Amino acid sequence: MSASLCQHPYVHAYCKALLMPATAKCIGSIGCTWQCRGCSRLWSCDSILALYLQVSSRESYALGIEPCYCGTCPKWSTSSQLGCKSSRVDRLLAPSICLAVQKLYHQTGVLNIGNPVFSAAHAAAVHHSLPHEVLTGKEACKRLPGLALPDDTPVLSEEIGGILEPERMIQAHMHRGQQCGAQVQLGHPVIGWAAIGSKGGVAVTTDKDTYYAERLIISPGAWIDQLVPEFKGLCVPGRATVAWFKPPQPRLYHSSSFPVFILQDDHTDAAYYGFPEHGDAPGFKIGKFDAQYGCIPDTLDRNQHQSDIAPLAAVMQRYFPRAAGPVINFSACMFTATPDGQFIIDTHPRHPQVCCCAGWGPARRHGKPIEWH
């Protein structure tokens, strides 16, 4: 395969900023082609850009590094033409990895069902000029045969929204950091940290070593008060549960035809959220925006109990009857409650070189908007 021509100015910037190491150049209309020696995949920078930006109106992709499944990749190499210098590639990219395009976001649309969910979503959509449509329950059920709502239920339908792949997103961010020179240490619990030096600085101690840096970001989720005592009593961890049901009529509840949703249940005055079947994740997922607060993160009960399933099954029968099959998967995770229910992203009250992040739960699904903001 010959290298495709780079004719768009954004391609040059993308090629230099993401694909090529800092010392590489993509000159003029000369393209660069990347190749894996093991599986012989070839990528031109303009074709990768097209995939990265958007393949269709409903599916977005992001560039990342993932293991090459051919199993024979000794290391990375590049085939380049007329000026694409790549001497640092093998040192920047780890052995046995292959450039690949990962789907990190599935755009399905969002339904906001019942009050106060509807009213809050509608106010936000109007304030931010987001595309939306107001429906009645009857109109929504006509469009989505898998949905069962009272005729007068208020429904806000939003085109922009869908399912993120948080685990893959975290991996993509880590690998991108490694490409830029970051070192990733996994499997080594943090024992503690300390501010050092009169001009600022930090030391982080793990069970492996002590690391020194000018700045520190602390984002340990439900364990925040163990690393930052100032958060004691402000960030309270809670046990939250989700379940996956096997739909008797799966075609009605696939991401290609059914959106994600947030629903206010009039019978219990509780809010629920859920996702259609998508990708490699079988089952219709549903969870409750509630948690049993006051749990201890290290001893969280991860087991499934009938009391966990019963409220979820009742909502399934009431609003998604054709998806209310047997439970095929279950998970107990943690939310972290803050005094006002909002995220905490701020500098440490005594150490300005330390940034503290807390209040996560479903918040990691908002990772990219937080980063942009």
N, C-alpha and C positions, 0 to 999 in steps of 0.2 A: 504494500500500500504506500503510495507516495503521500508526502505531507500536503495537507490542504492549505490553501492560501489564507492568510490572516488579512482580511480586507476591512474589518471593522475596528475602529479605535478602541472599543471596549475589550476586544480580544487581546490587544497588546497589554493592556493593564491587567487583565485577568491572568494572562499567561505569565507575566512577571510576578504578580502578587501572590498567586496561588499555586500554579503549576511548577514554575521554575524557581530555583534557589536565588538568593539575593544577587549573586554575581552574574546570573544568566541574563541574556538579552534576546528579545524576539524582535528582529529588525525588519522594518518596513512591511512588505507584503510576503515575506518569507515565513512559512509556517514551521512548526516543530511537531514531530510525531514521537509519542512515548510508546515504548514497547516492553512487555514483560518477557524475559527470556524463557520462562517456564511454559506459560500457556500461550504466548505469542499474541496476546491482546495488543491491538494498536489503537492509539487515541491521537487525534489531531486536536489542537487547542480550540479551534472554532467549533468542532463537533461536540467537544466537552462543554463548551460554553452554552451551546444550544440546549443540551440536556440539563445543564445546571439551572438555567433560567426557567424554562418551562417547556415540557414536552406537549402538554395539552392544557386546556382551560381548567381541568379538574385535577391534574396531577403535577406536583412540583417535586423537584429532585435537588439533592445537594451532593457535593463532591466530598468523598471521604476516602480513607484507606481501610481496607478490610483484608482478612486472610485470603490468599489465593487458593481456591479449592482444587487446582490442578495438582498441588502437592509436590511440584518439581521446580519451583522457582528458586534458584540459588541466590539471586539478588536482582536489584533493579538495574536496568540499563536504558539509555536513550539512543534513538537514532535521530540525528539532527542534520540540518542543512545550512550552510552559509551563515554562520555567525551565532548560532544558538549554543553558547558555552555551557557545559553541564558537568564540570569536573567535580562539583560538590554533591551531586545527586546521590551517589552511593553512600556517602557519609550522613546525608540528611534523612534518607529513608531506610528503615530497618530491613534486615534480610527477611525473605519469605513473605513479602507483602506485595499486593498487586493493586494498582489503581483501579477503582471501581466506582460506579455511580450507584448511590443508595437512595432509595425512596424514604424520605424522612417525614413526609406530610401527605396525607390523603384528604383532599378537599371533598367533603360530603354535603356541606351546608349544615345549618344548626336550626333546631326548633326550640323555642322558649315557650313553655306551655303553662298556662294558669298564672294567677296572681299570688304573690307579688313578683314572681319571676318575669312575667310578661311585661309589666310596667317598668321594671328596672332596665330590662334589655331594650325596650322601646325608647326610653329616655336616653340611654347611651347611644343608640343608633341614630337618633335625631341629632343629638348634640355633636356627634363626630361625623355626621353626614355619611353614614354607612348604608349601603344598599340593603333594603329590607322590605318585607311585605306583611301586612296585617291580615290574618285569616281568622275565621271562626273554626270551632272544633269540627263542624260538619264539613267545611271546605277542606280542612287538613286531612280528614279521613277519606274524602273522595280522592285526593291525590295519592294518599298512602294507605292502601288497603290493609296493611298490617297494623294500623293505628286504630284505637277505639277511644273516642272522647265524647263527652256530652256536647250537643250541638252548639251551645253558647259559650264554650270554653275559649278564652282569648289565646291566640297563638301568634307568635312573631317568627316568621321564617327569614333566615339570613343566608345569603348565598356564600359569603366568605366565612369559612370556619370548617373544621374537620378534625382529623385525628393526627396527632403527632406521635412519632416513635421516640420516646424520651431516652431509652437505653442506647439506641443507635445515634441519637443526637449527641449524647454525652461522649460516646466513642469517637464520633467525628470531630468534636471539639478537642478531645485529647490528642487525636492523631494530628490535627492541624497544628496544635501547640508544639508537638514533637517536631513537625516539619520546620517550625520557626525556632527550634533550639531548646524547647522546654524539656525538662526531665520529669518523667512520671514514675512515682514510687507507689506500688500497689501492695496491699496485704500487710502493711506495717501500721498498726494503730498509733495514733498520736497520744503521747503521754501528757504533754503540756507545752506551753509556749511562754515566752517572756519578752518584754520590751527591753532593749539594751541600748547603750550609748546615749550621750547627751544630745546628739543630732538626729536621733531616731534610728530604728533598726529593730529586728526581731530575731529570736532564736526559737526554732520549733524542734522539739524532741520527740522522736518515735522510738519504738522498741529496737530499731536498727541503728539510728545515728541521730546527730543533731545538725540541723540545717540553719543557715544564716541568710537573711535577706533584708532589703531596705523596707519592704512593705509586706503585709500579710492580709489575706482574705480568709475569714473563718465562716464556713457554711456547712456545719455538721448536722443539719436537720434537727431531729428531736433531741439530740445530745448537746444542744447549744449551751444549756446552763451548766454542763459539766466542764466545758472549756472556758466559758465566760460567766463567772458567778453573778455578774450584774444582771443576768437574765433570769435568775432564779425567781420563780413565781410569775414572771411576765410571759414566758413561753411555756405552755403546758402541753405535753404530748398526749395524744389520744388514739385509741384503737378504732380503726375504721375498716369496714368490710365491703368486698365486692364479690360478685358471683357471675359466672357465665352459664347461660341456659342454652340448650340445644333446640333450635327452632324446628318444629314439625314441618314448617313451610319456609325453608331457608332462603328461597329466592326473594321473599318479601323483605328480608332483613339484611341484605348484603349492602356493603358500602356504595355499590354502584347505583343503588335505588333507594336507600334509606339513610337519613341524616343522623348525626349525633343529636342529643337532646338534653335539655334541663327541664324538669317537670315538677310542678308544685302539686302534691296530692291533697285534694280537699278532704279526704277521709281521715288522714292522719296529721294534716297541717305540716308535713315534712317535705323537703326537697330532695329529688333524686336526679341522677345523671346517668347517661348510658351511651353505648357505642354499637353500631351494627357490626356484623362480621366483616373482617377485612384481612387481606394478606394471609399470613400463616397463623393467624389467631382465630381458631374456631369458636363459635358460640356468640350469643348476644349478651353483651356485658352491661350490668347495671350495678350502681352503688348508691349509697345514701349520703347526703351532705350532713353527716352527723358523726360523732365519735364518742367513745367512752373515755372521757378525759381523766387524767390522773394516773395513767399507766406508767410503768417503768420500761424504757426502751429496751434494755438488755434482757428483760424477762417477758416481753410481749407475748401474749397467747396467740399463736399463729394457727391454732386448730379451728376446724369448722364445727359450729354448733347449730342446732335447730333454731335457736333464737336469732342467729345471724341470717338464716335463709328465709324464715317465715315472712318478715316484712317485705323482702325483695320479691319473693314469689307472689305475694298478694298484689303488689303493684304490677307485676308482669301479667297476672290474670286479668287485672282491671283495665289496663291500658294497652297491653301488647299480647292479647290472648293467643295469637297464632305463633308466638315465639316462646310461649310458656311450656317448654319441654323440660326434661330432666336437667339437673345441675351437672355440668361436666367439668367445672373448675371453680376454685374458690381461693381468695387471697385475703389475708388480714394485713393491713399496712398501717401507717401512722400519719395523722394530721398533727400540726402544731398550732395551738390556738394562741393568739395575741390579744391584748386588751381591746383593740378596736377591730379585730378581724382582718387587718391588713398586713401586708408584708413588712418586714423590718430590714432595711438596707441603709446602713449608716456607719459613720466612724465610731470607734470605741470612745466612750466618754472621757477617758484619761490618756489614750494613746492614739493620736491622729493618724499614725502610720498603719493602723489596723482597721480594717473594714469588717463589720459583722453583718451576716445575712441570716434571717430567721423567719419563721412563720410559714414554712413550706408545708405542703400537703399535696393537694392537686396543683400547687403553684408551679411545680417544675414544668407543667404543660405550658406555662406562660413565659418560659425562659427567654425566648427570642424577643418578645415585646419588652421585657424588662431590660435586656441588653441594649436594644435600640433606644429606649427611653433614657 
